[in-house]
Amino acid sequence: MIGHRAILPLSRDPASRFLPWLIAFMVWLAGLALAGAMQIQTTSDAWVKGVAGRLTMQVVPAADESAEALEARIGRALALLRETPGVARAEAMPKEAAAALLEPWLGKSALVEELPVPRMIDVVLEDGAPMDTRALGARIAAQVPGTSLEDHGLWLANLVTLAGAIQAIAFAIVGLIALAAVATVVFATKTGLAIHHEVVELLHLIGARDGFVAREFQGHAFRLGLKGGVGGFVLVAATVAVVVYLAGRVEAGLLPPIALGLAQWAALAGLAIAVALIAMITARLTVMRALARMP
């Protein structure tokens, strides 16, 4: 394919002008879908790592309750948690930690300090320890009114399921785009065969091997596919860079961190090579099938 002098003037065909643009557009769409799927996987893994084996207990301040009384209730809840089998650690979070969670919505204002923000207790479970979180929450609430226990695993399972469904949709989109790329290359190759039918037929009659003719088309398709693939990757990189920049301007806490690692960028760059190989193989199979029908 490199250093080979073309016998057929395929570069002059109309398909040579529009095919790279179509491939670039398809690679851009596939790249965005793949980047989204990888980012969702990264975020899902961070969710699981961050809250797996953890519970959060809220201690809601009562009306006109003094700070000393609130601290006493927190102390009783901590004592009950720490004596519970299966609990590895229970620590009360400072009031500032709860206020920090509200900053993305309320900002840094004195209003946050005046709100009756629940105090939180971070509970870490022992690995593999069975725990009936409903019974634990009910037992502590009966002895320490105004407390509630949140099991992150309940909503985390739903989020992970949703993330998996979105990833499946993203990969399905990539698959459909790959099929569209195959159909486009088949159409372009058949168009080239029709345009150069007389030359191809003459080569066939004088004894040129089918593989020789197929190499003309497959090399041309590879070059067009690589050209479009590289262009599409550049568009993907630019789009991801813009999204990362805009996401960085959003207040922390509203969006998960958006960033792609080196391996993920390599996967996106691999789309350019993959689409070029798909174009080459598709063109070869199309030509070989057409030549097999010639007398």
Secondary structure per residue as TSV (DSSP state, phi and psi in degrees):
chain	resnum	aa	ss	phi	psi
A	1	M	-	360.0	-32.9
A	2	I	-	-97.8	129.5
A	3	G	S	79.6	8.9
A	4	H	-	-95.6	127.9
A	5	R	-	-80.4	123.3
A	6	A	-	-72.2	133.7
A	7	I	S	-85.2	-37.8
A	8	L	S	-98.0	132.6
A	9	P	-	-78.3	60.9
A	10	L	G	-67.4	-26.2
A	11	S	G	-67.2	-15.1
A	12	R	G	-89.3	-6.4
A	13	D	S	-69.3	151.6
A	14	P	T	-57.9	-33.5
A	15	A	H	-62.7	-28.4
A	16	S	H	-66.8	-20.3
A	17	R	H	-89.3	-41.1
A	18	F	H	-93.8	-23.0
A	19	L	H	-62.3	-44.9
A	20	P	H	-60.1	-35.9
A	21	W	H	-67.3	-41.5
A	22	L	H	-64.5	-43.1
A	23	I	H	-65.0	-40.7
A	24	A	H	-60.4	-41.7
A	25	F	H	-65.1	-42.1
A	26	M	H	-68.4	-38.7
A	27	V	H	-65.3	-37.3
A	28	W	H	-61.5	-47.2
A	29	L	H	-63.8	-45.9
A	30	A	H	-64.0	-38.5
A	31	G	H	-64.5	-40.7
A	32	L	H	-65.2	-41.9
A	33	A	H	-63.5	-42.6
A	34	L	H	-67.6	-41.2
A	35	A	H	-62.4	-40.9
A	36	G	H	-63.2	-42.0
A	37	A	H	-63.6	-41.6
A	38	M	H	-68.7	-37.4
A	39	Q	H	-66.8	-38.8
A	40	I	H	-63.3	-39.9
A	41	Q	H	-63.7	-42.6
A	42	T	H	-62.3	-44.4
A	43	T	H	-65.6	-41.5
A	44	S	H	-62.4	-43.0
A	45	D	H	-62.4	-39.2
A	46	A	H	-65.3	-39.1
A	47	W	H	-60.1	-49.8
A	48	V	H	-62.3	-44.8
A	49	K	H	-65.7	-34.7
A	50	G	H	-77.0	-32.3
A	51	V	H	-122.3	-2.2
A	52	A	T	-63.7	132.5
A	53	G	T	72.7	21.3
A	54	R	E	-126.2	148.5
A	55	L	E	-127.4	158.5
A	56	T	E	-128.6	125.3
A	57	M	E	-105.1	132.3
A	58	Q	E	-104.5	135.0
A	59	V	E	-116.2	106.5
A	60	V	-	-84.7	126.9
A	61	P	-	-64.6	136.0
A	62	A	-	-82.0	161.7
A	63	A	T	-62.0	131.4
A	64	D	T	59.8	24.7
A	65	E	-	-81.4	134.2
A	66	S	-	-74.4	160.1
A	67	A	H	-62.5	-35.7
A	68	E	H	-66.4	-41.1
A	69	A	H	-65.9	-38.9
A	70	L	H	-64.2	-43.8
A	71	E	H	-63.8	-33.9
A	72	A	H	-65.8	-42.1
A	73	R	H	-64.6	-41.0
A	74	I	H	-61.3	-41.2
A	75	G	H	-62.4	-40.4
A	76	R	H	-66.0	-41.1
A	77	A	H	-64.1	-40.8
A	78	L	H	-62.2	-42.5
A	79	A	H	-62.6	-42.7
A	80	L	H	-65.2	-40.1
A	81	L	H	-66.4	-44.6
A	82	R	H	-68.1	-23.9
A	83	E	T	-91.4	0.9
A	84	T	S	-82.3	127.1
A	85	P	T	-60.4	136.2
A	86	G	T	97.4	-11.6
A	87	V	E	-92.6	117.5
A	88	A	E	-82.3	-36.9
A	89	R	E	-157.4	145.2
A	90	A	E	-141.9	121.3
A	91	E	E	-132.8	135.6
A	92	A	E	-77.3	132.4
A	93	M	-	-87.1	141.3
A	94	P	-	-64.4	158.1
A	95	K	H	-60.2	-31.1
A	96	E	H	-63.6	-30.9
A	97	A	H	-66.1	-41.2
A	98	A	H	-67.8	-39.1
A	99	A	H	-64.9	-33.4
A	100	A	H	-65.1	-29.9
A	101	L	H	-68.4	-24.1
A	102	L	H	-91.0	-11.6
A	103	E	H	-59.6	-39.3
A	104	P	H	-59.2	-25.6
A	105	W	H	-101.0	-38.9
A	106	L	H	-104.0	-15.3
A	107	G	-	76.7	-179.5
A	108	K	S	-89.1	90.3
A	109	S	-	-133.5	163.5
A	110	A	H	-67.1	-20.1
A	111	L	H	-60.0	-36.1
A	112	V	H	-62.4	-38.1
A	113	E	H	-67.9	-28.3
A	114	E	H	-86.4	-17.4
A	115	L	S	-71.4	147.2
A	116	P	-	-77.7	68.5
A	117	V	-	-72.3	128.9
A	118	P	-	-61.4	142.8
A	119	R	E	-84.5	143.7
A	120	M	E	-116.2	146.9
A	121	I	E	-120.9	123.2
A	122	D	E	-87.4	123.2
A	123	V	E	-116.6	125.0
A	124	V	E	-110.6	126.4
A	125	L	E	-91.4	154.4
A	126	E	-	-70.8	147.0
A	127	D	T	-61.2	126.3
A	128	G	T	74.8	3.3
A	129	A	-	-78.0	127.7
A	130	P	-	-69.5	140.5
A	131	M	-	-147.8	122.5
A	132	D	-	-90.0	93.5
A	133	T	H	-67.4	-32.2
A	134	R	H	-65.0	-46.0
A	135	A	H	-65.5	-38.8
A	136	L	H	-64.3	-44.8
A	137	G	H	-63.4	-40.8
A	138	A	H	-66.9	-38.8
A	139	R	H	-65.1	-43.0
A	140	I	H	-72.3	-38.2
A	141	A	H	-63.2	-31.6
A	142	A	H	-69.3	-30.4
A	143	Q	H	-97.3	-26.6
A	144	V	S	-127.3	92.4
A	145	P	T	-59.9	150.0
A	146	G	T	85.1	15.0
A	147	T	E	-111.8	151.5
A	148	S	E	-146.4	142.8
A	149	L	E	-111.1	127.7
A	150	E	E	-109.7	124.8
A	151	D	E	-95.9	110.1
A	152	H	H	-65.3	-24.0
A	153	G	H	-62.7	-27.5
A	154	L	H	-66.7	-50.0
A	155	W	H	-81.5	-24.9
A	156	L	H	-65.1	-39.1
A	157	A	H	-61.8	-40.2
A	158	N	H	-66.7	-39.7
A	159	L	H	-66.1	-41.7
A	160	V	H	-64.4	-39.5
A	161	T	H	-63.0	-44.1
A	162	L	H	-62.3	-42.7
A	163	A	H	-61.7	-41.4
A	164	G	H	-63.5	-38.9
A	165	A	H	-65.4	-42.1
A	166	I	H	-64.9	-39.3
A	167	Q	H	-62.8	-42.4
A	168	A	H	-61.0	-40.8
A	169	I	H	-63.9	-42.1
A	170	A	H	-62.3	-44.3
A	171	F	H	-68.2	-33.3
A	172	A	H	-64.0	-38.9
A	173	I	H	-62.8	-43.0
A	174	V	H	-61.0	-41.7
A	175	G	H	-63.4	-42.3
A	176	L	H	-64.6	-38.4
A	177	I	H	-65.7	-37.9
A	178	A	H	-62.6	-41.8
A	179	L	H	-63.9	-39.5
A	180	A	H	-63.7	-37.6
A	181	A	H	-65.0	-41.6
A	182	V	H	-61.1	-46.6
A	183	A	H	-62.0	-38.4
A	184	T	H	-65.8	-43.4
A	185	V	H	-66.8	-39.1
A	186	V	H	-60.0	-46.1
A	187	F	H	-61.9	-45.4
A	188	A	H	-64.6	-38.7
A	189	T	H	-68.2	-42.7
A	190	K	H	-64.2	-35.7
A	191	T	H	-63.4	-42.9
A	192	G	H	-63.4	-39.7
A	193	L	H	-63.1	-39.0
A	194	A	H	-68.1	-41.1
A	195	I	H	-65.5	-41.6
A	196	H	T	-104.7	31.2
A	197	H	H	-59.8	-43.1
A	198	E	H	-65.0	-43.2
A	199	V	H	-66.9	-42.4
A	200	V	H	-63.1	-41.9
A	201	E	H	-65.6	-38.5
A	202	L	H	-64.6	-45.2
A	203	L	H	-60.2	-37.8
A	204	H	H	-66.9	-38.8
A	205	L	H	-71.6	-34.5
A	206	I	T	-84.1	4.4
A	207	G	T	102.2	9.3
A	208	A	-	-65.3	134.9
A	209	R	-	-67.6	150.1
A	210	D	H	-60.2	-35.5
A	211	G	H	-63.4	-32.9
A	212	F	H	-64.6	-47.0
A	213	V	H	-65.7	-40.7
A	214	A	H	-62.6	-36.2
A	215	R	H	-64.3	-31.7
A	216	E	H	-60.4	-46.9
A	217	F	H	-74.5	-40.8
A	218	Q	H	-69.2	-35.9
A	219	G	H	-66.3	-40.2
A	220	H	H	-65.4	-42.8
A	221	A	H	-65.3	-37.0
A	222	F	H	-63.5	-43.5
A	223	R	H	-64.6	-43.4
A	224	L	H	-65.6	-41.9
A	225	G	H	-64.0	-40.6
A	226	L	H	-67.6	-39.7
A	227	K	H	-61.5	-48.1
A	228	G	H	-67.5	-36.6
A	229	G	H	-64.7	-42.3
A	230	V	H	-64.8	-42.0
A	231	G	H	-62.0	-40.6
A	232	G	H	-65.6	-38.6
A	233	F	H	-64.8	-38.3
A	234	V	H	-61.4	-41.3
A	235	L	H	-64.8	-40.6
A	236	V	H	-62.1	-46.2
A	237	A	H	-61.1	-41.7
A	238	A	H	-65.7	-42.0
A	239	T	H	-65.0	-44.5
A	240	V	H	-63.2	-39.9
A	241	A	H	-62.0	-40.8
A	242	V	H	-65.6	-43.0
A	243	V	H	-63.1	-43.5
A	244	V	H	-62.4	-40.8
A	245	Y	H	-64.1	-46.4
A	246	L	H	-66.8	-38.6
A	247	A	H	-65.5	-32.3
A	248	G	H	-67.9	-19.5
A	249	R	T	-87.4	-9.6
A	250	V	S	-81.2	145.4
A	251	E	-	-56.0	137.3
A	252	A	B	-59.3	138.0
A	253	G	T	106.0	-27.2
A	254	L	T	-79.4	-32.7
A	255	L	B	-128.2	146.7
A	256	P	-	-70.8	157.7
A	257	P	-	-58.4	132.0
A	258	I	-	-110.3	114.5
A	259	A	-	-163.9	145.7
A	260	L	-	-112.0	137.8
A	261	G	-	-82.1	176.5
A	262	L	H	-61.7	-42.7
A	263	A	H	-64.0	-36.0
A	264	Q	H	-70.3	-39.1
A	265	W	H	-65.0	-36.5
A	266	A	H	-63.9	-38.1
A	267	A	H	-64.1	-40.3
A	268	L	H	-66.4	-41.3
A	269	A	H	-64.9	-31.4
A	270	G	H	-64.5	-18.9
A	271	L	H	-61.2	-36.8
A	272	A	H	-63.3	-44.1
A	273	I	H	-68.0	-41.2
A	274	A	H	-62.2	-44.4
A	275	V	H	-69.0	-32.5
A	276	A	H	-66.6	-41.8
A	277	L	H	-67.0	-39.6
A	278	I	H	-61.2	-43.5
A	279	A	H	-63.0	-42.5
A	280	M	H	-64.4	-48.8
A	281	I	H	-65.6	-41.1
A	282	T	H	-62.9	-43.8
A	283	A	H	-63.0	-42.3
A	284	R	H	-63.3	-48.1
A	285	L	H	-62.7	-38.6
A	286	T	H	-64.2	-44.9
A	287	V	H	-68.3	-44.3
A	288	M	H	-61.5	-37.9
A	289	R	H	-67.9	-40.3
A	290	A	H	-67.6	-40.8
A	291	L	H	-68.3	-30.5
A	292	A	H	-65.8	-21.8
A	293	R	T	-86.4	-11.1
A	294	M	-	-75.4	146.2
A	295	P	-	-69.9	360.0
